Amino acid sequence: MDEKLTAMLQKLHAQGVAYDAGQPDRLDRLRNLEPESAALLSLLVRATGARNVLELGTSNGYSTLWLADAVRLANGRLISVELDADRSAQAAQNLDRAGLCERVELRNEDARQALRKSRDAEWDLIFLDAERSQYPAYWPDLVRTLRPQGLLVVDNVLSHADQVVEFRELIQADDRATESIVPIGAGLLLVVVGGADIQ
């Protein structure tokens, strides 16, 4: 990652923290990924050689920038999905400033719709940072659309552990899934789904 992008990300994160501090309603907040979690996410993209990446929950594009930079090195593509059109527009501006527009397709749509439209085994890595109450309904399509041994990364599993109980129970009950929590930031859940014989 070059110095220009590093400086931009530092500034964007600081602005996000300051903005969120003045928003009593969590839905009005940007809720950006913590820098240490973003750095790990970027590393995971690179380490796994992920070339087809789906982000569910763009916000203003902070995590999108990290993902886009990692995908660029693998000559891959990133689809980032956001329901809020204003946030998606902010993300587009930030990607343009960073010179990463060519690697990213921003979609203004519901995460469930995006998953349903995805092909079987389309994604090497999915980053899930959307409305947690909907995660259990996503699980069948998350499994279907991840390639065998693909990686699912889910944010906020420690900071909002009570809101992902049902989702984690689904994962733990699924013989195709292996999970581990990385206790950094708000807590990242890593899930590898299936193998060569996944149905």
Residue, then its C-alpha position, 0 to 999 in steps of 0.5 A: m500500500d502506497e503512502k498516499l493511500t495510507a494517509m487517506l485511510q488514516k484521515l478517513h478513519a479519523q473523520g469516521v470516528a469523529y462523525d459517529a461520535g455525534q450520531p446517537d442513532r447507530l443507523d446514522r453512523l458510518r460504522n467503519l471497520e477498525p484499522e487493525s481489522a481492515a489490515l487483517l482483511s487486506l492480508l487475508v485477501r492477499a494470502t488466499g489469492a482471492r480474485n473474486v471478492l464480495e463486500l456486503g456493507t460498503s458504508n462510505g468505502y473505508s473497508t472497500l479501499w482496503l479490499a480494492d487495494a488488495v484485489r488490485l495486486a491479484n488483478g481481481r475484482l471487488i463487488s461492494v453492496e450498499l443499501d444506502a445510496d448516499r453512502s454508496a455515493q460517498a464510497a464512489q468519491n473515495l475510490d475515485r480519490a484513491g484511484l481504485c475505481e477500476r477494481v470496484e463495482l459499487r451496487n446500491e442494493d440489498a445484501r440478500q438480493a446480491l447473494r441470490k443473484s450470485r452464481d454458485a461458487e462465484w466468490d473466493l472471499i465474502f466480507l459481511d458487515a451488514e444488518r446482523s439480524q439478517y445473517p441467518a437468512y443469508w447463510p444458505d446463499l453464503v455457502r452456495t456462492l462461496r467457492p470450495q474452501g472459500l473464506l467468509v469474514v464477518d465483523n462485530v462478532l465480539s462487540h455485538a455477540d448477542q446479535v449473532v448468536e443464531f447465525r453462529e449456531l447455524i455455522q457451528a451446526d453445519d458440517r461443511a463449515t469451520e470457524s475461528i474468531v480473531p479477537i481484534g477490533a470488534g471481533l472478526l469471525l473467519v469461516v471456511v466452507g466446504g471442500a472439493d466435495i461440497q454440494 
